[in-house]
Amino acid sequence: MIERIHPAGSVIPRGPYSPAVRAGDFIYVSGQGPVDPATDQYSYGDIQHETRVVLNNIRLILEGAGASMADVIKCNVYLVDGRDFAQMNEVYGSFFGDNKPARTTIECKFANPQMKVEIDCVAYKPR
């Protein structure tokens, strides 16, 4: 069974996609940018600020799907500037603690040139 997940209080998608999709016991969270869910506006700042906003958005979506950050098994991190890796990693580590998912980090260019980071993930949460 496939379920499209649109948790209350999460960021409103800026395109034709679902914030998350549950397929069986897996939850696929769409790439999240630094958008403040309270204002639905981008919250730009340094890489640590943007990483914190993004991971808080992911946490909100996962909680809306009945999961947590501890259930995340894989993340993809996209950075505009690879030199931001260490500072992003510091914030990232604080969200996962000992529950470290597999991860890929890629330097890229975003359609929104002001963004510094976007993260998507997959979680495993049996029903």
C-alpha positions as CSV (number, residue, x, y, z in Angstrom):
1,M,0.0,0.0,0.0
2,I,1.2,3.5,-0.9
3,E,0.3,6.5,1.2
4,R,1.0,10.2,0.4
5,I,1.8,12.0,3.6
6,H,1.1,15.7,4.2
7,P,1.6,16.3,7.9
8,A,-0.1,19.3,9.5
9,G,2.3,22.0,10.4
10,S,4.9,20.9,7.8
11,V,6.2,23.0,4.9
12,I,3.8,23.3,2.0
13,P,5.4,21.7,-1.1
14,R,6.5,24.2,-3.7
15,G,5.9,21.8,-6.6
16,P,3.9,18.8,-7.7
17,Y,5.2,16.4,-5.0
18,S,4.3,15.0,-1.6
19,P,6.4,15.9,1.5
20,A,6.7,12.1,2.1
21,V,5.4,8.8,0.7
22,R,5.0,5.6,2.8
23,A,5.5,2.4,0.8
24,G,5.0,-0.5,3.1
25,D,7.4,0.0,6.0
26,F,9.5,2.6,4.3
27,I,9.0,6.4,4.4
28,Y,10.5,8.5,1.6
29,V,10.9,12.1,2.6
30,S,11.2,14.6,-0.3
31,G,14.2,17.0,-0.4
32,Q,13.7,19.7,2.2
33,G,15.1,23.2,1.8
34,P,15.5,25.9,4.5
35,V,11.8,26.9,4.7
36,D,10.3,28.0,8.0
37,P,7.0,26.1,8.4
38,A,5.5,28.8,10.6
39,T,5.8,31.5,7.9
40,D,6.1,29.3,4.8
41,Q,9.1,31.5,3.7
42,Y,12.7,30.6,3.1
43,S,14.9,31.1,6.2
44,Y,18.3,31.9,4.7
45,G,21.4,32.1,6.9
46,D,24.7,30.4,7.3
47,I,25.1,26.7,6.6
48,Q,24.5,25.7,10.2
49,H,21.2,27.7,10.4
50,E,19.9,26.3,7.1
51,T,20.9,22.7,8.0
52,R,19.0,23.1,11.3
53,V,15.9,24.4,9.6
54,V,16.0,21.6,7.0
55,L,16.5,18.8,9.6
56,N,13.7,20.2,11.8
57,N,11.5,20.1,8.7
58,I,12.4,16.5,8.1
59,R,11.7,15.7,11.8
60,L,8.3,17.3,11.5
61,I,7.4,15.2,8.4
62,L,8.7,12.0,10.0
63,E,6.7,12.6,13.2
64,G,3.6,13.2,11.1
65,A,4.2,9.8,9.5
66,G,4.7,8.1,12.9
67,A,8.5,7.9,12.8
68,S,11.5,9.7,14.2
69,M,15.0,10.6,13.2
70,A,16.1,7.3,14.8
71,D,14.2,5.5,12.1
72,V,16.2,7.2,9.2
73,I,18.3,4.7,7.3
74,K,19.6,6.9,4.4
75,C,20.1,10.6,3.8
76,N,21.2,12.5,0.7
77,V,22.8,15.9,1.5
78,Y,23.1,18.4,-1.3
79,L,25.5,21.4,-0.7
80,V,26.0,24.4,-2.9
81,D,29.5,24.7,-1.5
82,G,31.5,21.7,-0.5
83,R,33.6,23.9,1.8
84,D,30.5,24.0,4.1
85,F,30.7,20.2,4.8
86,A,32.3,20.4,8.2
87,Q,29.9,23.0,9.6
88,M,26.9,21.2,8.1
89,N,28.2,17.9,9.5
90,E,28.4,19.4,13.0
91,V,24.7,20.2,13.0
92,Y,23.7,17.0,11.1
93,G,25.4,14.9,13.8
94,S,23.5,16.6,16.6
95,F,20.2,15.4,15.0
96,F,21.2,11.8,14.7
97,G,23.5,11.1,17.7
98,D,24.3,7.4,17.8
99,N,21.6,6.5,15.2
100,K,23.7,7.4,12.2
101,P,22.1,6.6,8.9
102,A,23.9,5.9,5.7
103,R,24.6,9.1,3.8
104,T,25.8,10.6,0.5
105,T,26.9,14.2,0.3
106,I,27.0,16.0,-3.0
107,E,28.1,19.5,-4.1
108,C,25.6,20.9,-6.5
109,K,23.8,23.9,-7.9
110,F,20.2,24.6,-6.9
111,A,17.3,26.1,-8.9
112,N,17.0,28.6,-5.9
113,P,20.5,30.2,-5.9
114,Q,20.1,31.5,-2.3
115,M,19.8,28.0,-0.8
116,K,22.9,26.4,0.7
117,V,21.6,22.9,1.6
118,E,18.8,20.4,0.8
119,I,18.4,17.0,2.4
120,D,16.1,14.0,1.6
121,C,15.9,10.8,3.5
122,V,14.4,7.3,3.7
123,A,13.2,5.9,7.0
124,Y,12.2,2.4,8.0
125,K,9.2,2.2,10.4
126,P,7.2,-1.1,10.5
127,R,3.5,-0.6,11.1
